[in-house]
Amino acid sequence: MMTSPTTAGSMSGAKIAAAPSAVLIVYAGALLQGMTLVSFPTVSALLKQTLALSDADYGAIFLPQVALAIVGAVAGGALARMIGLKALFALALAANATSQALLAGTNFVSPSGGVDLLLAGTASLGLGFGLIGGPINAYPGLLFPHRSQTAIVAAHSLIGLGLAIGPLIAGPFIAAGTWFEFPVGLSSACAIASTAALLIRLPQPATPAAADETKATRPAASPIFWLFAAITVIYAFAEGTFSSWAVIFLRDSKGLPDMTASFALSAFWGSLVAGRLLVSVLIVRVPAKIIWVSLPVLMIAAFWLVSFADSAATGIGAFAVAGLACSAFLPLTISLAVDRFPDNVAWVSSMLIAALMTGVGVGSWLVGGLQSHLPLDALYRWSSLYPILVLALARFALDSSRGGDRRPDQSVAAETIGPP
């Protein structure tokens, strides 16, 4: 979830750049975003059991999340102009709070009512994820105008940290049989953060946040943009297959304990964050395109490693490799696409985030539907076709950029290395 940082040219933004309360709420919002995103996969095995969900039913719960994330991402720019960046930030956090309240509520109703709450919860989570993109990308640069690249990396690293620690925090609640207390706590934290966002003084951008979207028809009419969008969707199939099914795969297919499955999911997200930080250092010396095409090769190996995992060590290790393989592929894709359309940064970034959510949701749903024909370990091996196809499309994308286009700016690529 990345766009280039908003230029902070106003004096008001500079004056409150070091305000601890403003810094705290922005970065706390990033951490909470990561934790809410991973909440549903973390308790997936319990949801299947208590709500009597089939694999196909579980895969389908992500479709509302995809739809509302796309709506939020596309509408976020217009809403920022209408209600302001602060109100948009608070609205996104409120949507996340609602999603966690609905998730917890599934424990206290009938299975049929629980399914309805579950679908509403994933829809609300998708909306929050789509809406928060603008504020999370704009505020770090406004708070730290002289260190905007570092500030952006820190914000997205905290999203990844939330993804990594969420399953670890939920683990004891799951073991104690009170899993619903985890989303209740998250809902309360998000509600407090939403209220604080409205009360705390936050900087305002000197220019409209979506000023660079006025020429959005140019990338929309370009085949190269849709090639990058296709690459993002197919990559998201791979990421969604790794992350959304990790707990169910290790618990149901491999017979490993719930805690081990939660650790494996945390290893995936933790390795993803570590990989992005590593690439942010490597990219100073290694061309972005070389790293970009190397990561799908590692994804292929990770799918096969995951499929043969049969112990706590191999399961956690395989998903750690998968996280490393996925780590910087999305931010580098966005960086390369933005470099191709430098006058349409916000529109291109938002649309690629929408493409990511489409791929994650549809990919998770496909795995659920295909399990009536193939076991999960075989589906993981067949999923190695995703990065193979990504490599083929990436070759076309790189070939199209040779010649007249300028080389991607390494600093731009570095600053977008952050979790989705």
Helices and strands as residue ranges (DSSP letters): H 11-15, H 20-37, H 39-42, H 44-50, H 55-60, H 62-83, H 85-105, G 106-108, H 111-131, H 133-143, H 148-175, H 181-199, G 211-213, H 217-220, H 223-244, H 246-248, I 249-253, H 258-282, H 288-307, H 312-326, H 329-340, H 345-370, H 376-382, H 385-401, H 410-415
